[in-house]
């Protein structure tokens, strides 16, 4: 009969102890990550709710990216276009079907194809 080696039994118990330590370490890492995420969320929430309120008549909003330029002649990116529509008014604006609608102009006339008269 072959003899059992005590080395094999000891190696298995050492291996299982190592696995248990690795498992505990993994659980600890997950707990630390969850706690850090929770702490970050709490800090972000606290930072967003400042004690000061905006003055009456002040508009505060969030935009995704910085506009290229606030000059409507130069800024042609999407954020610039969106801010231009909030800051500036034109003679006309476009509706959902892209048809011209009055904005600053009350009405307009086109007596000939090269002439527009805005009122």
N, C-alpha and C positions, 0 to 999 in steps of 0.2 A: 504494500500500500504506500502510495506517496504520502509524504509527510507534509502537513500544512506548515507553511512558513509564517512565523509571527510577523515578519516584515509585511506580508500582504495584508493582514488584518489591520496592522498599524497604519499602513499607507491609506487604506480605505477610510479609517476614522479621521486621519489627518485631512484627507481630501474632502470629506463631508464637513469637517469643521471649517475648512477654507471656503467651501461653497456657502456655508451658513454666514461666515463673515462677509463675503462678497455680497450676498443677498441683503444682509443688514445694512451694509454700506450703500447699496443701491437704493434701498428704502429711505435711508437717511438723506441721500442726495435728492431724491424726489420730494421729500418733505421740506428740505431747504429751498428747493426751487419753487414749490407752491407757496411757501412763506414769503419768499422774495417777490413773487408775482403779486401776492395779496398786499404786501407792504408798498410796492410800486403803485398799485391801483389806488390805495388809500392816499398816498402822497400826491398822485396826479389829481385825484378828486379834491383834495384839500387845496391844492394850488389853483384849481379852476374856480373855486368859490371864494373869491376875495371879499373882504368885508366892505369894500367901497362899491357904491352903486354909480353907474354912469349918470352924468348930469342929464336933466331933461333936454330933449332935443339932440342928444348925441346918439349916433348910430354906430354900433359895434357889431362886426361880422367877421367870419373866418373865410379865407380864400385858400384854395389848394396850393397855388403857386404864385409867385410874384408876377405882376404884369410887366411886360417888356417896356412899356412907356404909357404914361397917362395922357399924352398928347394924341387926340383922335386922328390927327393927320399921319402919325408915325406908327403908333401901336396897332399892330395887325394880328396879334395872337389872341387866343380865345379869352384869356383873363382880361386883357386890355379891352377887348370888345365888350365884355360883360360889365366892366367898371365904367366904360364910356356911356353905356345905356343907363347906368345909375346916376352918373354925374351930369352928363350933358343931355340936352334935348335938341332935336333937329327939326327942320320944317315938317318932315314926314317921318313916319315909322312904319314898320311892316307888321302885318297880322300873322296868324298861324299859317295862312295859305300864301304868305309872301306878297300880299296885295298892299299897295301903299295906302296908309291911313293918316289923317291929320295928327300932328303932334303940336308944334308951335303954330303952324298955319291952320287957320280955321277952315279954309277952302282954297282951291286953286283952279286956275283956268289955263287952257292951252289953245289960244286963238289960232296958232299955226304950229307945225311940228318942231320948230326951232325956238318957240317962245313959251315960257311958263310965267304966269302971274299968280303970286301967292298973296293971300289976304290974311 
